[in-house]
Amino acid sequence: MSFCFNQNSQTIHANQKTFMTRMIKVSALVLLALQGSVAAFAQKITFSGKQVPMQNVFTAIKQQTGFVVFSDYAIIQSAQPVTVAVKEASVSEFLSECLKGQELTFSIEDKTITIVKKATASQQEQATISGRITDQQGNALPGVTILVKGTSKGIQSTADGSYTISNINIPATLVFSFIGFETQEIKVNKSTVENIKLQISTNNLNAISVVSTGYQELPKERATGAFASVDESKLKITNLGALNFAKGLEGMVPGVLVGPSGALQVRGKSTINASAEALIVVDGFPIEGGNLTINPNDIESVTVLKDAAAASIWGIRASNGVIVIKTKNGKSGKTNFNLTTNLNIDSKPDFSYQQLASTEEYIDFENEMMNKGISWFNPAKADDGYSRVAELYYKKYKGLLTADEVTAGLSALKKANNLSQQDLFYRNAIQRQVNLSLSGGGNTNKYYASALYSKGLATARGNDNENLVLNLKNTLQVHPRLTLALGVNSTFIRSNTPNNYDITSARPYELYKNPDGSYVSQYTSIAEHLKAGYYANGYSNWDFNPLQNIENTSNVNSNFVGRFNLGADYKIAKGIVFSSKYLYELGFSNIDVLQNPNTWYVKNLTNSWRVFDANKNAYVNKIPFGSIFDKTKNRFNSYTFRNTVTLDKTISLHAINAVAGTEIRRISNVGNGERYYNYNEQAGTSDIYDALALSTYTPNYKGSYNSYSWSPNFSNRDNRFFSLFANAAYTYDNRYTVSGSMRIDQSDLFGTDPKYRYRPIWSSGFSWRISREQFMSELTFIDDLKLRATYGITGNIAGSSPFPIASTGKNSSTQENLLTFTNPENQALRPEKTATINLGTDFSFWHNRFTGSIDVYRKRSYDLLGSSILDPTTGFTRAQVNTAALLNKGIDINLSTIAIDRKVRLDITVNFGWNKNEVTAVNMPSNTANAYITGTSPVLGKPLSYLYSYQWAGLSSTGTPQVYDASGKVVKYSDAEMTDPKALKYVGTLTPPVYGGVMFNLSYKGFSLAPQFTFKAGYVMRKPAPGTTLGTRPITNTIADRWQKPGDEQFTDIPRLFDNSTVPAKWNNYFWYSSVWDDNASFVRLRSLTLSYNLPKQFLSKIFTGATIMAQGNNLGLWTANREKIDPDYYNLASGVFPAMPPVKSYVLSLNLNF
């Protein structure tokens, strides 16, 4: 199938819609067809044939009834051909007829037929037991241990849950055990079929018994790597009402640091200049479309691969950690519907958090500047604009106001407060969500479909968003050996964000609307007293009002991402499966920004280039007056084609699980940006202007020389990958496991230097289930105890290119095409590497009442891209080369306990992570005080993210800032600037080395109360320092404490006003980045408090099988180590500047129905 996309945006949107409509229709037809095929299976058999092989008989049964046959392959091969003719016979009658005269017998349970040999008289003392092991929902359980009680004889179930244990002495008792499930025993007296359904342990309802690498699923008890999983029951709480699943992992996985926006960092940062994002894998494939394409309601489990043994199968994309998401599949049985509706409400922002100066404090500061003549405002000229305070001084200068009238005017302004009109810009954010899913199927066909619709009004008025995520999964067993899978995921996201106004950056006395509802013209760079003259010369209205700006701007971002995957699994032999899988992903993004003539940007741009043309003796617009339309278009597509062979065999005490295969992957991105002047949206027309004339310095509206240029931009990136990989694990007696993994990745992102090509990514591991040793048998309180040790190497894509890198553009003076080289050729470019050693233990005590894991690791990242000095004759003085190195070491701890287990049950889960990050090699460090202060250069022996400060020596007697040098001598502001980095104080790391969470779950009957706490500790921050002049940084309330007279230096650290409006960088640096502002960033947060109630079944109608009501509050409480009570997650730790929006509390109401 091919697609053609016209560059016209409307055509693109139409094609997107058509494309997705076709995909959904095709998928729906396939789903209906597969459902229909299941419904068509009959329970009666009509068959006729002579000398028919037994395999063909079983195929006929499968095709006509859907029954699945389990048997030893050798038994089927040894069976005699049959001659039979039946019409409308039952399955049992047909089998009895076929097996006449054969040394075979059968049993039927549900839709599973098991064929075994008849026991002869000489064999009565021994028997063969076979069957299939599932959970209560019918899902196969691989890796279940089956032991003959009282002996060491035993096996493990295979990937499809089947087992056969032969030559056991009867009578006997078989013991079935699996982590997270109740142990089950059965007595046997003859060869028979025993299909087992294990019950989840009541003491371990949240246990994950199988872990996924994305390529294969492994029984947790046989895994050597460091895996950490979060199951659906906990994600339902932490992700309640969320659109980004990543936020729900905060505090839930030891070793995973989650940022406020959902950024994930696994076991510290392993790169300096390349991508630091964890790899997100969904149902076995990495995705490019982002987290919002994943419906959190579809997630069954999330597994984090933390060490090399767990993650190295992902090769050069594994160094930053791998997040493996397994989404829900259909289950056998009638169609089940699940409906969830959520209402999310965020509180209005409280701007007192920003510690802003009051209007009176702000005016006193501005007034002092005016009185001392150090403002930018020159009343004699007054042609660069001014504030309302400056206007009073301008009128006084002109003789229009007396000094007393100026004082009265200032007093009147002090009564105004722009935050009194904050409701014009901000509101309670509201998000409404509806999720509907359905699942069902039979033995051969399973289907799952879901739709998540979300619509919200953001905190900033005028901003809104709308999301739709559709998901369809279908599997069909078309033959006992062949299973097909289909998946379609489609995401539509639209947002409109015209309101990006920051009320905290405005002068606090500037209001926005008059009592009559009209706009208040705020003071700008255009002098108010000059506007009348401009208007007389034909200039358009030059008033500025932020509210008017928002109301006349449209900023629409439309996104579509579609994923389409196909898969086929073919059973070559028992325990050997060939798989072929293909994923295609396509995405469009269109950002349309339309600013009409009532916006400040259009007014100011067009008026600024309205000039007097002497030739025409008239004023002309060099830029067409009218709406300006900016359009940015991006498109990506990727595909992954993978072929694997999987081996899962258990023979007596030996078990092996292996996978090997190849993978081809390609990722392409294309984008461009366009601008249209005097754009008419309805007519689709626009005007052009003389770009060359404005690109050179030319007089503007004031006669000052200036220039203007805007060039279209284009981007095109195409990357290709080819990989070979293999992973294997061998287990003996379910006690000792050794594992190994290897992968070779090739890409056009790497150089051709043979010394670095074909170097494999690899890992090895060993685990010992010490609890299964005979000498541990007397320690009955130990359910399971496993020791693990792994070592291996993972990689990271450097994000550069072995070929010369250049950017295109135009010369600003001539408008000629320009090519600027930014990086030289580097054929030695190679992937970044991380070598990890991990020692760990998993344990379970007192019948699963106390479980957990502890891991100690050391990650050495090398060949990292770092800035290096080059020979100038190359044309470059520096470039990014594989020269740098980092070291991360730490501890991950997970502990879970059932503290109370009576009528009231209390579950407690604790996750703790500690990580120390250190730069161990850097080729070109910038050893200057300024580089250390700004944090722009890695520092050897320090964390990658660090904080240095000038050592504060207080204010001088004249109110100027002072610092100490390396010898402890006071450096005055009037002295030469202090540049020695040895004089600085190392404060600490800006990334928390200690982090984690604690979750409680208190349940009684149908009620459940679940508070979740998160914490971060051991890192530092700068407290907010006020701006030293207007327009630099926010003027905080501490400005009232500034030095104003000799002696004040004994009581304050806020310097006096500088001598003029342009404050030197040295003055600001000494003050803003001094040790007086250092503080502790540690905190403990009540992240969420969730109350839920499961309605009793007697209160439900016959329609519903379950109903749950939930209420949740988020960000309800915070303890901070800093005395300012600043929330470090919503703050710039390095600069000490508050964000535009303070953190808010949010609330969620949820109703879930099953029917």
PATORNU-90929 format. One record per residue (C-alpha): x negated, y, z negated. Coordinates in steps of 0.02 Angstrom, whole numbers, plus 32768, in hexadecimal, padded with zeros to 4 digits. Layout:
N
XYZ;...
// end
This chain:
1155
800080008000;7FBB80AB802A;7FEF81587FF7;7FD682028049;7FD8829F7FDE;7FF8834A8029;7F9A83D97FD6;803C84367FBE;806784267F05;811F84047F24;80F483737F97;807B832E7F17;810183337E91;817B82DE7F05;80FE82587F33;80D8823A7E7B;819082247E58;81A881B37EEF;8110814D7EC2;814A812F7E10;81FD810F7E44;81C280877EBA;8152803A7E37;81DD80367DB5;825B7FEF7E32;81E37F677E6B;81BA7F3A7DB7;82707F377D86;82997EC37E19;820C7E507DE7;824A7E507D34;82FC7E287D68;82C17DA17DDE;82597D4F7D58;82E77D587CDC;83587D0E7D5D;82DF7C817D7B;82E27C557CC4;839F7C597CBE;83A47BE77D55;83487B597CFB;83C17AC87CE7;83C37A497C5A;83EC79B97CD2;837779677D4E;839679227DFB;830078C57E41;82D8783A7EBD;823177F47EF1;81C6775B7F10;811977407EC5;811677F27E84;807D78237E1B;80AB784A7D67;806378FB7D7A;80E6791E7E01;817078DD7D8F;813F79597D08;813879E57D89;81EB79BD7DBB;822179C47D06;81CD7A6D7CF4;821D7AB47D90;82CD7A787D6A;82D67A927CAE;82487B027C77;820C7A7E7BFB;814F7A7F7BDE;80EE79D97BD5;805A79C27B5F;7FEB79297B6D;7F3878EF7B77;7EFC78FF7C2A;7EB4784E7C28;7F5E78087BF5;7FB478577C8B;7F2C781A7D01;7F3D77677CC2;7FFB77627CD5;804476F87D61;80A677497DF1;8162773B7DDD;81F577177E4E;829277687E0D;833777B27E48;83A978147DD1;843378947DE3;846479117D5C;840178B07CDB;83CB78FC7C36;8313791A7C16;830E788B7B99;836478137C11;82F178427C9F;8253782B7C36;828F77847BF3;82AA77477CA5;820077867CDF;81A0773A7C4E;81EB768C7C5B;8160760D7C5D;80DF76917C32;807676917B92;80B677407B70;813777907B01;817B78417AF2;81C978BB7A79;8228795D7A98;822D79F67A27;827C7A977A62;823F7A9E7B18;819A7A457AF9;818079907B31;80ED79307AEA;80B0788F7B3C;804478177AD7;800F77607AE4;807876DD7A8C;8027769379F4;7FFF75DA7A09;7FFE755B797E;7F4175647973;7F4876207968;7FC7763278DD;7F4276667861;7F0D76FA78CD;7F71777F7925;7F6578167996;7FC178B37962;7FDA794379D9;804579DE79EA;80457A9B79F1;80317B1B7965;808B7BC27969;80C37C4B78F3;81797C6478C8;81957CC97968;814F7C3F79D6;80A77C9279FB;80197C177A10;7F977C147984;7EE87BE979C2;7E617BB47946;7ED37B6378C5;7E727AE27860;7EC17A34785A;7E7179C177DA;7E98790F77A6;7EAD792576EC;7E2778D07684;7DAF78C27718;7D3C7934777B;7D957908781C;7DE3799E786F;7DF87A0C7909;7E367AB9793A;7EC87AE879A8;7EA07B277A57;7ECA7BCF7AA8;7F7E7B9B7ACA;7F957B567A1A;7F927A9F7A4D;7F317A1779F1;7F11795B79FB;7EBE78FD796E;7E9978477996;7E6A77A7793B;7EA277D8788E;7EC87754780E;7F7E774E77DC;7FD977767772;7F857820776A;7FA678D5773B;7F78796077B4;7F4D7A0B776E;7F6A7AA477DE;7F127B4377A2;7EF97BEE77EF;7EC67C9677A6;7F5F7CFF7780;7FD77C6B7784;80187BF17703;7FBD7B497705;80317ABD773D;80257A017723;80807974777D;807C78B97765;806B784677FB;8083778B7809;8074777278C5;804077C37967;80B57853797E;80CC790779B2;80CA798A792B;80EF7A3B7964;80C67AB078D3;81087B5D78AC;809B7BB3782B;80E47C3277B4;808A7CD77795;80427CD876E6;80B07D3A766D;80107D76761C;7FC57DB376BE;80507DF6772B;7FDD7E737781;7F517DFA77AC;7F0D7DF7785C;7EE27D427884;7EA27D5E7935;7E2E7DE8796F;7E1F7E267A20;7D867E657A7C;7DEF7E997B11;7DA57E097B76;7DD87D7B7B03;7E327D577A61;7DD47D0079D5;7E0E7CB47931;7DD27D2C78AD;7D837CA07849;7D137C7578DD;7CDD7D277907;7C2C7D5F78DE;7C407E187908;7C7E7EAC78A3;7D367EBA78D1;7DB47F287876;7E6C7F1E789E;7F0B7F7C7875;7FAE7F237894;80597F6278C6;80A07F697815;80227FEE77E0;8022804A7885;80DE80617874;80B980CB77DB;801D812A7811;805D814978C2;811081747894;814C81F67910;809F8205795F;807782117A19;7FBC81F47A03;7F99814A79B5;7EE8817D7982;7F2481EF78F6;7F73815878A3;7EC88107788C;7E90818D7810;7E5C8139776F;7E93808E77B1;7DEF804A77F6;7D4A80517798;7CC3809D7804;7D3C80FD7873;7D3F81BA785B;7DDC820B78A2;7DE082C578C9;7E7B833478B8;7E9E83277973;7E8782697975;7DD1826379AF;7D8381BD797A;7CD181A4793F;7C9A80F27916;7C0780E0789E;7BBC818A78BF;7B8B81E3795E;7B19817F79D1;7AF382027A56;7ABA82B77A63;7AF182F57B0F;7B5682667B5B;7C0A82387B38;7C28820A7A81;7CDA81CA7A9B;7D07811A7A65;7D3E80A97AF3;7DFB808D7AF2;7E307FE27B35;7EE77FB77B50;7F177F027B72;7E697ED97BAD;7E437F727C19;7DF1801B7BF5;7E6780A97C1D;7E4081547C67;7EE881AA7C4C;7ED481D37B93;7F2881A57AF0;7FD081F57B1B;7FED816E7B9D;7FF880EE7B10;80A180DF7ABC;807980C87A01;811A806279F0;80D57FE27A6B;80377FBE7A06;802F7F1579B4;7F807F28796D;7EE47F937978;7E3A7F417968;7D9A7FA57956;7CFB7F537996;7C717F9C792A;7BD17F387942;7B757EF279D9;7BB87E4179C8;7C697E8579D0;7C507F0D7A53;7BBD7EDF7AC3;7C2F7E867B3E;7C5E7F397B73;7BAA7F607BA2;7B7E80147BC9;7C2180587B81;7C1380097AD4;7B9780737A70;7C1E80E97A2F;7C8C805979F5;7D1E80067A4B;7DD680177A1C;7E377F807A5C;7EF37F967A62;7F657F027A78;80157F317AAB;80B17ECC7A8C;80E57E3D7AFD;818B7DEA7B1A;81BB7D587AAB;82227CBE7ACF;82D97CCC7AA6;83697D3D7ACB;834C7DF27AF9;83277E5B7A60;833E7F187A61;82E77F9379EF;831A804979E2;82B880CB7980;82E281837974;82748202791A;828582B778EA;81E2831278C2;81E283BE7871;81468425784F;814E84B477D2;81288564780A;8072859977FC;803F85F4775D;7FC086767792;7F8C869D76DF;7F1B860576F8;7EAF8671776B;7E8486E876DA;7EA1877E774A;7E86882E770C;7F26888776DE;7F5C891A7748;7F1E899276C1;7E74893B76B7;7E65893A7774;7E9189F37786;7E1A8A2476FA;7D9089C87758;7DBE8A1A77FE;7DD58AC377A9;7D278ABB775F;7CE18A9A780C;7D3B8B33784F;7D048BA477C2;7C4F8B6F77D5;7C568B847891;7C1C8AD278B0;7CB48A967911;7CB08A7879CC;7D338B0279D7;7CF78BAB7A13;7D818C2D79F6;7D2B8CA97A68;7D388C327AFC;7DBC8BB37AC9;7DCB8B607B74;7DA78AAC7B3F;7E428A8D7AD9;7E588A8F7A1E;7EC28A4E7990;7F528AA07932;7ED88AD178AA;7E648B1E792C;7EF98B797979;7F118BD978D7;7E5C8C1478DE;7E6C8C3F7997;7F048CAD7973;7EA98CFD78E2;7E178D237955;7E8F8D7179D1;7EDC8DD97946;7F818D7E7951;7F778D3A789E;7F328D7B77F9;7EC88D137783;7F608CFB7710;7FC78CBF77A4;7F408C4277D1;7F438C01771E;80008BF47725;7FF48B9977CB;7F7A8B1D7783;7FEC8AFE76EE;807D8ADB7763;80158A6077C8;7FE28A04772A;809889D4770F;809E897677B3;807088BD77BE;807288607861;808F87BB7805;813B87FD77D9;816587DD7891;810C873678A1;81B386E178C3;81AE8731796F;811C86BE7996;812B86277923;81B185AF78E8;81CC850278A1;819084877922;82108400794D;81EE835E79AA;827682E379D8;824B82327A0D;82AD819C7A49;825D80F47A6A;82BB805F7AB3;826B7FB67AD0;82A87F0C7B03;82557E637B04;82827DB07B24;82667D1C7B94;82587C617B9A;81CE7BE17B98;81907C157C43;81BF7CCC7C4E;81A97D587BD0;81CE7E107BE8;81BB7EB17B87;81F07F607BB8;81F480067B5C;821880BD7B76;81DF814B7B05;822981F87B20;81EE828C7ABC;821D83437AC5;81DA83C97A54;81D384817A2C;812584B279F1;80FC8523795E;80CF85AF79D7;817185F57A1E;818385DD7AD8;811A853F7AD8;817084987AF4;814683EA7B30;819A83507B77;8156829E7B83;819681FE7BD1;8136815A7BC3;817A80C07C1D;813180137C06;81597F6B7C55;81037EC47C39;81347E1D7C81;80E47D717C81;811D7CDB7CE6;80DD7C2A7CDC;80F97BF47D90;80A07B4E7D76;80607AEF7CDD;7FB37B2C7D0E;7FDA7BD97D53;801B7C737CF8;80367D1C7D49;80407DC47CF1;807F7E6E7D27;80717F137CCC;80A87FC37CF8;808C805C7C8B;80C4810A7CBF;80AD81AB7C5D;80F782557C86;80C082EA7C1D;80F8839D7C35;80CE84307BC7;80E684EB7BD2;806E85517B66;807C860C7B8B;806086387AD4;7FA986327AA5;7FB386D07A3B;7F4B86D9799D;7FA3874A7922;7F0F874478AB;7EA1879F792A;7F1488377933;7F0C88D578CB;7F8488B2783C;7FE289577850;800F89357907;80C589007915;811788B179AD;81CB88EA79B3;822589877981;82C5897F7918;832A899379B9;82D788F97A03;826789557A7F;81B189297A94;812C89877A32;809B89B87AA2;7FFC89827A4B;7F5C89E37A5A;7EDB899F7AD5;7E4289D77B33;7EB28A4E7B97;7EBF8AF27B39;7F758B1B7B12;7F638BD57B38;7F218BAF7BE7;7FAF8B3C7C1F;80208BCA7C5A;7F9A8C047CD3;7F868B557D18;80408B407D2F;80468BE47D8F;7FCB8B977E0C;80378AFE7E2B;7FEB8A877DAC;80608A017D6A;809389F67CB4;7FF889D97C4A;804789AF7BA2;801289127B46;808488AA7AD9;805787F57AAE;810D87C07AA4;813388097B4F;809887B17B90;80D887087B55;818687237B99;814287497C47;80C386BB7C53;80DE86097C8A;805685897C67;809684E07C9D;802B84447C95;807683AD7CEE;802283047CDE;804582587D20;7FE181BB7CFB;800F810F7D3D;7FC080677D18;7FE87FCC7D7C;7F997F267D51;7FA67E767D92;7F5D7DD77D4A;7F567D1E7D69;7F1B7C947CF4;7EFA7BE77D3B;7ED57B527CCB;7E4A7AF47D23;7E497A6F7C9D;7E747A617BE7;7E247AF67B90;7DDC7B407C31;7E367BD57C7F;7E0C7C407D16;7E527CF07D0C;7E5C7D777D8F;7E997E237D5B;7EAC7EC97DB3;7ED47F757D6D;7EF980107DD4;7F0C80B87D7E;7F43815A7DD0;7F5682077D84;7F8A82B57DB9;7F7A83577D59;7FBE83FF7D95;7FA8849C7D2E;8011852D7D70;7FF785D67D1C;806886617D5A;805387117D14;80D0878E7D53;80B4884B7D60;80F388677CAD;805E880A7C63;7FC888687C21;7F4F88067C8D;7FA488387D30;7FC088EB7CF7;7F0D89037CC0;7EBC88AB7D55;7F2089047DDC;7F1989AE7D86;7E5E899F7D66;7E44898E7E22;7EBB8A177E57;7E448A9F7E94;7E468B3F7EF8;7E1A8B257FAF;7DD08BC77FF2;7DE88B8F80A6;7EA18B76808B;7EAF8C02800C;7F188B8D7FA2;7F0F8B0D7F18;7F068A597F56;7F0D89B07F01;7E7389487F27;7ECB88B27EDA;7F7F88977F13;7FFD88C37E8C;806F88327E5F;807287897E0C;7FD087267DFE;7FDF866A7E11;7F5185F67DDC;7F6085417E0F;7EEC84B67DD4;7EFF84087E1E;7EA6836C7DE6;7EBC82B97E1C;7E66821A7DE4;7E7481657E11;7E1880CC7DD5;7E1E80137DEC;7DD37F7E7D91;7DCB7ED07DDB;7D947E467D65;7D7E7D8B7D79;7D567D1C7CE4;7D497C677CB1;7D777C437BFD;7D497BA67B9E;7DA27B797AFC;7D7B7AC77AC4;7D817A6C7A20;7D3979BD7A19;7D397970796C;7CCF79E77901;7C917A4D7993;7CE97AE779D8;7CAE7B597A63;7CFC7BF87AA5;7CAB7C4C7B3B;7CD17CC57BC7;7C6C7CF57C60;7C987D627CF2;7C7E7DF57D67;7CCC7EA07D6D;7CD67F2A7DF0;7D0D7FD77DBB;7D20807F7E12;7D5481297DCD;7D7781BE7E3E;7DA482717E10;7DD383007E83;7E0483AF7E4F;7E1384627E89;7E4D850B7E4C;7EA685937EB0;7EE486447E90;7F6C86A47EEC;7F8A87617EE0;803587B47EED;807E87057EEC;813686F27F16;8170864F7EC8;821286447F2B;81C7866F7FD4;812286177FB4;80BF86AD7FF4;8027870A7FB4;7FAF87967FE7;7EF3879D7FFC;7E7388217FC7;7DC688567FFC;7D6087E27F8D;7CBA881B7FD4;7CDD88D27FAE;7D0588AF7EF7;7C7A88317EDC;7BF888BC7EE6;7BF389487E68;7C7389C87E9D;7CD48A547E43;7D6C8A1F7DDF;7DFD8A867D9C;7D8A8AEE7D2B;7D048B047DAE;7C938A8B7D51;7C3A8A0A7DBB;7C7489597DA2;7C9888BB7E04;7D1C88337E0E;7D1387867E5A;7D7686E57E52;7D47864E7EB9;7DA585AD7ED9;7D5685177E86;7D4984647EC3;7D0D83C47E70;7CF883137EAE;7CAE82857E48;7CA681CD7E73;7C5381497E06;7C46808F7E25;7C147FFE7DB6;7BEE7F457DCB;7BD97ED17D37;7BAD7E1E7D0B;7BD47DE17C5C;7BDE7D497BED;7C0B7D2A7B38;7C0B7C877AD7;7C257C4A7A26;7C087B9C79E0;7C527B61793B;7C247AC378DE;7C9D7A787860;7CF37B217851;7C617B5777E4;7BD27B927850;7BE77C0278E8;7B637C48795C;7B8F7CC379E6;7B387D187A76;7B667D997AF8;7B137DE47B90;7B487E657C12;7AF17EB87CA5;7B3B7F5B7CE5;7B0B7FB37D85;7B4A805F7DB7;7B2780F17E29;7B0B81547D88;7A6380FF7D6C;79BD81167DC3;7966809B7E37;78C780867DD0;78B27FC67DCC;786C7FD07D1C;79187FFD7CD8;798E7FA17D4D;79E67EFF7D1D;79BB7F117C66;7A437EB27C09;7AB07EE97B79;7AB37E577AFF;7ADC7E1D7A4F;7ACD7D8679DE;7B257D57793E;7B387CD478B7;7BBF7CB47835;7BCB7C3977A6;7C717C0D7754;7C1F7BE576B0;7CC77BC4765D;7CD67B2376C0;7C387ADA7677;7C4A7A4B75FC;7BEC7AA87573;7C737B317578;7D047AB9755D;7D0B7AD774A0;7D207B9374B9;7DDA7B8174D8;7DFC7C3C74CF;7D9E7C537575;7E127C3D760A;7D937C71768C;7CE37CB87689;7C7D7CD97726;7BD27D26773F;7BA57D7A77E5;7B067DBA7836;7AF77E0878E4;7A7C7E67794E;7A8D7EAD79FC;7A847F3E7A74;7B117FA57ABC;7B0D80347B39;7B5480DD7B63;7B6781357C0B;7AF281C97C0A;7B6882397C6D;7AE1827E7CDE;7AA682487D8B;7A0382047DD2;7A1982787E66;7A0383367E67;7A9A838D7E1C;7AD584317E66;7B6C84A17E50;7BBF84FE7EDE;7BF985B27EDC;7BE9865B7F2F;7B6A86E37F1D;7BBF876E7EBA;7B6E87F47F26;7B8087AB7FD4;7C0B872B7FBD;7B9F86AF801C;7BA785F87FED;7B2D85CC7F63;7AE285277F27;7A93852A7E79;7A2D84947E42;7A43846D7D8A;79E783C77D76;795883757DD7;795382C67E1E;793282417D99;7926818E7DD9;78F381557D2A;79A081867CE8;79EA80F47C89;7A7480CE7C0D;7A6081047B5A;7A48806F7AE5;7A7880457A33;7A2D7FB279D4;7A977F7D7940;7A777F0478B3;7B0F7ED77848;7B1D7E6D77AA;7BCC7E4B776C;7C3F7DE07705;7CF97DBA770D;7D527D747675;7DFA7D407630;7E197D147579;7EA77CD6750C;7F1C7C997594;7EFF7D3475FE;7F287DAA756F;7E817E017589;7E327E0D7636;7DB27E79768B;7D107E8E76EA;7C6A7EE676CE;7BF17F14775A;7B457F637753;7AFF7FA277F9;7A6D7FFB784A;7A84804A78F7;79EB80887955;7A1A80EC79F0;798E810C7A6D;797481437B21;79ED81CF7AF8;79FB82637B6D;799B82F37B20;795183957B5E;789C837E7B99;781783F17BDE;77EB83D97C96;775B840D7D04;779284B87D4A;775584847DF6;77EE84147E00;785884B07E06;789E848E7D58;785784B77CAD;78C7843B7C51;794583B17C71;79AC832C7C1A;7940828E7C10;794D81E87BAF;78D8821D7B22;793C82367A80;796D81BD79F6;79E681B47963;79FB814378CC;7AA0811A7877;7AAA80AA77DF;7B3B808A776D;7BB7801E7712;7C6C7FF0773B;7CDD7FAB76B3;7D907F6F76C2;7DED7F307628;7EA37EF8761C;7EFD7EB87584;7FAB7E87754F;7FAA7EDC74A5;805D7EAB7478;80C07E1E74C4;81667E0B746A;820B7E5E748F;81A17EF874A6;810D7EE3751A;80787F577526;7FF87F4775B2;7F5B7FB175AE;7EE17FC5763F;7E3D8024762E;7DCC805176C1;7D22809E76A2;7C9A80D2771B;7BEE811C7700;7B7F81517790;7AD881AA7793;7AA781F77839;79F6822E7863;7999826E78FC;78FC8203790E;78B5824279B4;78C982E47A14;7854831D7A9E;787083D77A9D;78B0841979F6;78D184D379E9;787184FE794A;78BA85AA792B;792685E7789E;79AE861D7917;79B785707968;79C9851F78BD;7A4D859B7885;7AB785857921;7A9E84C87923;7A7784C579DD;79DC845679D2;79C683A97984;795283AE78ED;78DE831C78CE;790982C0782D;79B283167818;7A6482E67848;7A9C831278F7;7B1E838678AD;7ACB83F07827;7AD6849677CB;7A45850B77A4;7A5485B2774D;79E78649772B;79B9864C7673;7A1A86DF7632;79B9876375D1;7A4F87D375B0;7A6F888475E9;79F0890F75E1;7A0F89AD757D;7A5089FB761D;7ACA896A7640;7A69891376CB;7A5A885376D5;79B887FF769B;7975874C76A7;78DD86EC7669;784F86AE76D5;77F5860676C0;7786864A7635;7818869075D2;77F787447603;788C87B57623;78A487E176DA;7900888676EC;796E88B0777E;78F3893977AF;786588B877B9;783E88517853;78BF87C97871;789D87297811;7889869D7892;782F8615782E;78A3857C781E;784185457783;788D85D87728;793D85967743;79A1853076C8;79DC84867705;7A8E847D76C5;7AC583D27704;7B28837A778A;7BC583BE77DC;7C06830D77FB;7C4982B17762;7BD9821C7737;7C5E81D976C0;7D1081C076FD;7DA2814A76F0;7E4F813476AA;7EBE80DF762A;7F6C80A17651;7FEB806575D2;8089800775FF;81067FF47572;819E7F8D75A1;823B7F597545;82C57EFC759E;82E47F60763C;82887FFD7603;81D380267625;816980BC75F0;80C080D07646;804D81617619;7FAD816D767E;7F1581D07646;7E7E81FB76B1;7DD88242767A;7D37828A76C0;7CA082B37658;7BE782DC7659;7BE9836576DB;7BDE842376D8;7C2C84C1771D;7C1D857D7723;7C9F85E576CA;7CED8672772F;7C8987137737;7CE387B07772;7CBE88097814;7C4288987806;7C9C89027886;7D4088FB78E4;7D4D8879796C;7CBE88057937;7D15878678C9;7DB2878D785B;7DB1881077D2;7DD387A67736;7E0B87E7768D;7D5A87E27648;7D35887F76B0;7D7F88E2761F;7CE788AF75B8;7C6888FC7630;7BD8896675F1;7C078A1F75EC;7B908A70756E;7AEA8A4A7518;7B0189CB748F;7B87896874ED;7AFF88EB751F;7B0988A8746C;7BBB886F7488;7BD288497540;7B8187F075D3;7BE6884C7658;7B7388CE76AC;7B9F898076D1;7BDC89B7777B;7B5389BD77FC;7B158A627840;7B788A5678E2;7BFE89EB7934;7B8089757988;7B42890678FB;7A9C88AE7923;7A9887F07926;7A1487EE789C;7A88884A7824;7B1887D37847;7AAC87367843;7A5D8760779B;7B0A87817754;7B7D870277A8;7B05866F77A5;7AB8868576FA;7ABA8608766B;7B368671760A;7BBF86247676;7B89856E7664;7C0B84FA761A;7C4284457608;7CBD8408768C;7CF6836A7631;7DB1834D761D;7E3B82D175F5;7EDE82DF7656;7F8A8295763A;7F97826E76F1;8045822776ED;80CF81ED7678;814A817576C7;81EE81357680;824A80AD76DF;82E5804476C4;83187FA5771E;83D57F9C7720;84197EF676E0;845F7E877768;850B7E857717;85167F407739;84F27F2A77F2;85707F037878;85637E6778E2;850D7ED37964;84717EFC78FE;83F37E8078BA;83917F027859;838C7FBA782C;8307802377D6;830E80D8779D;826A8133777F;823A81DF773F;8187821D773F;812A82B97709;807D82DF774E;7FEF834A770B;804E83627668;7FBC837E75F2;7F0383A975F7;7E7683AD7577;7DDA840675B3;7D2D84167568;7D1E84C775AE;7D65854C753C;7DBA85A775CB;7E31851275E5;7E058511769D;7E38847676FD;7D95843C7750;7DF483DC77D8;7E4084817815;7DAB84F4780C;7D0985197867;7C8D84D477E9;7BF1851C783D;7C2B85CE7860;7CA085E577CC;7D3086217838;7DE685EF7823;7E4685A678B7;7ED1860A7908;7F53859678BB;7F4F855B7806;7F7884A577DA;8030848277B8;809883FE7762;8104838F77CE;8199831E77AF;81E1828A780E;828C82377807;829B8190785F;8320810F7883;82F7806478CA;837A7FE97909;83667F377947;83EF7EE479AB;
// end
